[in-house]
Amino acid sequence: MSELREETLEAERLLAEVPFVKRARGWRLYTKKGERILDLYGEGGKAVLGHRPGQVGRVLKNEISKGLYLRVPSVYLFRLRKALRAFLPTHPHLRLFPSHEALLAHLASLHDRPCPLHDPALPASLQPHRSPLVAWARPFLPPPPTPLAVPVFPIPGLALPGVLCAREESLLPDVPDALASPLLLAAMTRSIHDLLGAGDPFQAVGPYLDTLPPPWRHTGPYLYLEEPPRDHPTLFRRFLSRGILVSPSPGVPGVFPAEISPGEWALFRRTAEEVSAELFP
């Protein structure tokens, strides 16, 4: 089993330890027992606008009422293409894949070994084997320098079609766009418009980001550890026991909430300092 696959499975095992979640709002999860969990993971940054963000929920309800579940040609691919060109003008060419897994399979064929996507939210020291060809295009960060980019849509939880953007049309596979559910394409398009209209939602928490306790660091709103702990599962469980969800993998960034109470900040700092003294050199 590859190291990347094992890391993914370990992350899934850790996330399975989160108590049953009854609802989510903003940057918090609420369990079946009434406990509140501050979400600093945000599904690897997909919840950068929080849970239940913008108008995505309204769009999903509208499309569900039309019965547009099936994969058929629709106007929504053209709308998505237009929205993505506004979000990522450096990579104006697009190819749609039937799933994220199909997209990853295509990207794997471009490399002679398993090669994770370059992540602009992480420093180079934490991703020595990342792809030189393709990177995540993350909200609130500059466009990636790579010739190919995979946009991160601020829609946590949904299994979306794969989207590959390119600086040049010739870099994309010479195949037609995959068919996709208009329901999903409409939600993806709406999420990009929500991003474009969000401004800088993290301005108010800038002082917190600038005073993160080591070894926590940030790139824009994205959180990471500047060095892996001796035991990441222990770190994950220690934070979870305090009501804070952090990334289950040192190679996947989390996201800082755009709104946090003084009590939550104090709890995060205190837990981070305790864990740092125990799990870091």
SULHU-V371515 format. One record per residue. N is the residue number from 1. RES is the residue in one letter. SS is DSSP state (hx for helix, st for strand, lp for the rest). PSI is psi in radians with two decimals (* if undefined). Layout:
n={N	N}
res={RES	RES}
ss={SS	SS}
psi={PSI	PSI}
This chain:
n={1	2	3	4	5	6	7	8	9	10	11	12	13	14	15	16	17	18	19	20	21	22	23	24	25	26	27	28	29	30	31	32	33	34	35	36	37	38	39	40	41	42	43	44	45	46	47	48	49	50	51	52	53	54	55	56	57	58	59	60	61	62	63	64	65	66	67	68	69	70	71	72	73	74	75	76	77	78	79	80	81	82	83	84	85	86	87	88	89	90	91	92	93	94	95	96	97	98	99	100	101	102	103	104	105	106	107	108	109	110	111	112	113	114	115	116	117	118	119	120	121	122	123	124	125	126	127	128	129	130	131	132	133	134	135	136	137	138	139	140	141	142	143	144	145	146	147	148	149	150	151	152	153	154	155	156	157	158	159	160	161	162	163	164	165	166	167	168	169	170	171	172	173	174	175	176	177	178	179	180	181	182	183	184	185	186	187	188	189	190	191	192	193	194	195	196	197	198	199	200	201	202	203	204	205	206	207	208	209	210	211	212	213	214	215	216	217	218	219	220	221	222	223	224	225	226	227	228	229	230	231	232	233	234	235	236	237	238	239	240	241	242	243	244	245	246	247	248	249	250	251	252	253	254	255	256	257	258	259	260	261	262	263	264	265	266	267	268	269	270	271	272	273	274	275	276	277	278	279	280	281}
res={M	S	E	L	R	E	E	T	L	E	A	E	R	L	L	A	E	V	P	F	V	K	R	A	R	G	W	R	L	Y	T	K	K	G	E	R	I	L	D	L	Y	G	E	G	G	K	A	V	L	G	H	R	P	G	Q	V	G	R	V	L	K	N	E	I	S	K	G	L	Y	L	R	V	P	S	V	Y	L	F	R	L	R	K	A	L	R	A	F	L	P	T	H	P	H	L	R	L	F	P	S	H	E	A	L	L	A	H	L	A	S	L	H	D	R	P	C	P	L	H	D	P	A	L	P	A	S	L	Q	P	H	R	S	P	L	V	A	W	A	R	P	F	L	P	P	P	P	T	P	L	A	V	P	V	F	P	I	P	G	L	A	L	P	G	V	L	C	A	R	E	E	S	L	L	P	D	V	P	D	A	L	A	S	P	L	L	L	A	A	M	T	R	S	I	H	D	L	L	G	A	G	D	P	F	Q	A	V	G	P	Y	L	D	T	L	P	P	P	W	R	H	T	G	P	Y	L	Y	L	E	E	P	P	R	D	H	P	T	L	F	R	R	F	L	S	R	G	I	L	V	S	P	S	P	G	V	P	G	V	F	P	A	E	I	S	P	G	E	W	A	L	F	R	R	T	A	E	E	V	S	A	E	L	F	P}
ss={lp	lp	hx	hx	hx	hx	hx	hx	hx	hx	hx	hx	hx	hx	hx	lp	lp	lp	lp	lp	st	st	st	st	st	st	lp	st	st	st	st	lp	lp	lp	lp	st	st	st	st	lp	lp	hx	hx	hx	hx	lp	lp	lp	lp	lp	st	lp	lp	lp	lp	hx	hx	hx	hx	hx	hx	hx	hx	hx	hx	lp	lp	lp	lp	lp	st	lp	lp	lp	lp	hx	hx	hx	hx	hx	hx	hx	hx	hx	hx	hx	hx	lp	lp	lp	lp	lp	st	st	st	st	st	lp	lp	hx	hx	hx	hx	hx	hx	hx	hx	hx	hx	lp	lp	lp	lp	lp	lp	lp	lp	st	lp	lp	lp	lp	lp	hx	hx	hx	lp	lp	lp	lp	lp	lp	lp	st	st	st	st	lp	lp	lp	lp	lp	lp	lp	lp	lp	lp	st	st	st	st	lp	lp	lp	lp	lp	lp	lp	lp	lp	lp	st	st	st	st	st	lp	lp	hx	hx	hx	lp	lp	lp	lp	lp	lp	lp	lp	lp	st	hx	hx	hx	hx	hx	hx	hx	hx	hx	hx	hx	hx	hx	hx	hx	lp	lp	lp	lp	lp	lp	hx	hx	hx	hx	hx	hx	hx	lp	lp	lp	lp	lp	lp	st	st	st	st	lp	lp	st	st	st	st	lp	lp	lp	lp	lp	lp	hx	hx	hx	hx	hx	hx	hx	hx	hx	hx	lp	lp	st	st	lp	lp	lp	lp	lp	lp	lp	lp	st	st	lp	lp	lp	lp	lp	lp	hx	hx	hx	hx	hx	hx	hx	hx	hx	hx	hx	hx	hx	hx	hx	hx	hx	hx	lp	lp}
psi={2.36	2.73	-0.69	-0.74	-0.73	-0.68	-0.68	-0.74	-0.70	-0.70	-0.72	-0.69	-0.70	-0.75	-0.50	-0.24	-0.15	2.34	2.76	2.22	2.22	-0.65	2.90	2.47	2.36	-2.15	0.57	2.54	2.52	2.14	2.96	-0.46	0.09	0.13	2.62	2.33	2.17	2.12	1.78	0.15	-0.90	0.65	0.88	0.36	-0.15	-0.48	0.66	-0.47	0.19	3.14	2.53	0.91	2.71	-2.42	0.23	-0.74	-0.74	-0.74	-0.73	-0.76	-0.74	-0.78	-0.59	-0.70	-0.38	-0.10	0.40	1.09	-0.66	2.79	1.87	2.77	2.49	2.95	-0.25	-0.46	-0.69	-0.66	-0.68	-0.75	-0.76	-0.75	-0.73	-0.57	-0.53	-0.63	-0.68	1.21	-0.33	-0.32	1.29	-0.13	2.49	2.51	2.33	2.29	2.69	-0.41	2.90	-0.59	-0.69	-0.66	-0.79	-0.63	-0.70	-0.76	-0.62	-0.56	-0.27	-0.17	2.74	0.13	2.85	2.23	1.78	2.67	2.51	2.36	1.92	-0.17	-0.21	2.57	2.76	-0.54	-0.41	-0.04	1.11	-0.36	0.33	2.77	2.38	-0.07	-0.57	2.48	2.78	2.43	1.78	2.45	2.50	0.26	2.75	2.74	2.51	2.65	-0.13	2.73	-0.42	2.61	2.53	1.91	2.46	1.96	2.39	1.02	1.55	2.52	-0.64	2.49	1.76	2.76	2.73	2.42	2.20	2.19	2.58	2.64	-0.58	2.47	-0.59	-0.27	-0.19	2.67	2.53	1.13	2.73	2.79	2.48	2.65	2.52	2.75	2.22	-0.51	-0.83	-0.72	-0.67	-0.72	-0.73	-0.76	-0.79	-0.66	-0.62	-0.72	-0.64	-0.73	-0.82	-0.47	0.08	-0.31	-2.35	1.49	-0.18	0.13	-0.68	-0.44	0.18	-0.78	-0.59	-0.79	-0.60	-0.19	0.53	2.41	2.38	2.60	0.36	2.37	3.02	2.66	1.92	-2.30	0.05	2.31	2.53	2.90	2.22	-0.25	2.54	2.50	2.91	-0.53	1.64	-0.69	-0.68	-0.73	-0.83	-0.83	-0.62	-0.79	-0.75	-0.64	-0.35	0.10	0.52	2.21	2.07	3.02	2.36	-0.03	2.34	-0.28	0.09	2.15	2.75	-2.89	2.38	2.45	2.57	-0.10	2.19	2.45	2.75	-0.63	-0.70	-0.70	-0.75	-0.70	-0.74	-0.81	-0.79	-0.78	-0.73	-0.72	-0.70	-0.80	-0.64	-0.73	-0.45	-0.68	-0.05	2.57	*}
